[in-house]
Amino acid sequence: MTNLTKQQKRIVELLAEGYNNEEIADELKITYKTTKNHISLLLKRIGARDRTEAVVYYYKDLIKELKEELESES
């Protein structure tokens, strides 16, 4: 997720936790429209068609990071 901004990373984390746009807006103290814009840009940046693909991207990246961490500890 190195190609994502800090805000985009937080948004994809919230998507992975099951938050909807309104809940994300409330959590981040931003407007609903700003939330939608962030999500649209996030999807474009990672090449995802929808929120589900974004969440899959998030978990694949998380697994990759954990594997790298474990390998470096060995």
ABEGO torsion letter per residue (X at the ends): XAABBAAAAAAAAAAAAGBBAAAAAAAAGBBAAAAAAAAAAAAAAAGBABAAAAAAAAAAAAAAAAAAAAAAAX
